[in-house]
Amino acid sequence: MTRLPQIGWLADGRRLHLQDGPIDLIVEARGAQVMVRAAYEAAIRRFTGLLDELCEELPKLRRAAQPHTRSLKGHVARRMHDAVAPFAADGFITPMAAVAGAVAEEILGAMTEAADLDRAYVNNGGDIALHLGESQSFSVGLVDRPDRLSLIGRTRIAAEDTTRGVATSGWRGRSFSLGIADAVTVLARNAAQADAAATVIANAVDLPGHSAVARGPAHDIQPDSDLGARLVTLNVGHLPFFDIADALEAGAVCARRLVAAGLIDGAALHLQGETRIVALKDIGQKSYKPLQDTAREKAESLMDA
């Protein structure tokens, strides 16, 4: 028998809250009342049983993805694999790296298939799938760390932009990270792709072997982790300014490569009060305020001194 999820409304009465195990969604749709109602009903129908579907294939979802091989059956599971496949040739990654974004996409797809909406989003713990009708837009807050609500800036995504997915990753977030970024926020064409890319870029923001970084095997903290014995970041102490700049640049190099490959639209990388913005050509760098490339600016001023 399919387990029933928890279904409710937030205090504003406009946003639907869907929760089942680790999946926790905030859903909002705008448009004609009859359409909004149909969209919410579709979201609830598709959400019911979705976690069970994923659990049926969980062993495979926790294995390293293969670039050109996909044995998964479920629609969400296949979406997860397809999102991480472009990164599989360069290093270890499992479909679980895209689970939050893929789930958000699946629910949003059910909503837009059932109703003609002006605007809608599904927020799965900060990984967001967007639908924007003509002339619509969505304001995205950029956090300095995923575990608290503290914004370092905002960007506006308009209907004419290619971005329809937003995801944030970092060592302070819900999932383990191999890197030391406090937060990496990625904009991409869909939420699953943004989720996978945010994981990859956050892993790249790193200072291997640095004495201020504490790491431990993932399976010692979470026995069933898909990362197994790989060392994940447990704590990051105070870092000298040049180390922060080096770590952010390592992540920025990765992000630039993904933009060049057409895998993401842009990224904001944050570490200990410093932010690096990468490749915002498609969405307009002016929309990112008050963010600046402070790490590079301060490093250069120190070298000039």
Residue, then its C-alpha position, 0 to 999 in steps of 0.5 A: m500500500t502506498r504511504l500517504p504524504q503529509i499535505g498542508w498549507l502555509a500560513d498565507g493560504r497560497r502555498l502548498h506544503l508537501q512532505d514525505g520522509p526527506i522530501d519537503l516541498i513548498v509549491e506555489a502556482r498563480g493564474a486563474q483560480v480553476m487552473v491553480r486548483a487543478a495544478y495543486e491537485a495534480a501536484i498532490r497526485r504525483f507526489t503521492g507514492l513518489l518516494d516509494e518509487l525512488c526507494e525501489e531503485l535506491p541501490k542503483l541510485r547510490r551507485a556511480a553513474q555511467p556516462h552512457t549507461r542507464s538501467l533505471k526504470g522510474h521517470v524521476a530516477r532516469r531524470m536524476h541519471d541524465a542530469v549527472a551523466p555529463f559529469a560522470a566521465d570526470g569523476f565520481i558522482t551518483p544520481m543522488a546528486a540530482v535527487a532534489g532538483a529532479v523531484a521538484e521538476e517532476i512535481l512542476g511538470a505534473m502541474t503544468e501538464a494539468a493546468d495553464l498557469d501564469r507562474a509556478y515554482v516547486n521549492n525542494g529545500g532550496d532546489i527550485a523548478l520554475h515555470l514562467g509564462e509570458s512577461q512573468s519573472f521570479s526573484v531568487g535570493l542568494v544565500d551565504r550558506p544553505d543552513r540559514l536564511s541570510l541573503i547576500g544578493r538577489t537575481r531576477i529570472a525573466a520569462e525570456d531567460t533560459t534559466r528554469g532551475v536553481a540549486t544551492s550546495g555547500w558543506r553546510g547544506r543538507s547533503f555532504s560535500l567534498g569541498i569547502a564552499d559555504a554555498v554555491t548557487v547555480l542557475a541552469r535550464n532545469a532544476a535537476q541539472a542545476d542540482a548536479a552542477a551545484t554539487v560538482i562546483a561546490n566540490a571543486v571549491d577546495l583546499p586539499g590537505h589544508s589544516a583548517v579543514a576537518r574531514g571524515p568518511a561519509h559512511d561514518i556519519q551516515p552509514d548508507s551514504d552514496l559517498g561511502a568511504r570518501l572524505v566529506t567536509l565536517n568543519v572549516g576553520h578560519l581561512p587566510f584571505f589568499d586561501i579563500a581566493d584560491a579555493l573560490e578560483a578553483g570553483a570558478v574554473c569549474a563553473r566557467r567550464l560548465v558554462a562553456a559546455g552549456l550545462i549551466d547559465g551562471a553561478a555564485l560561489h560563497l566562502q567565509g564572506e567572499t563571493r565569486i560570480v561566474a558567467l552571467k551573460d545569459i541572465g544579465q550580471k547587473s541583476y546580481k546586486p550587491l554581489q562583487d568579486t571581493a576575493r580577487e579585488k582584495a587579493e590584488s590590493l594586498m599584492d599591490a601593497 
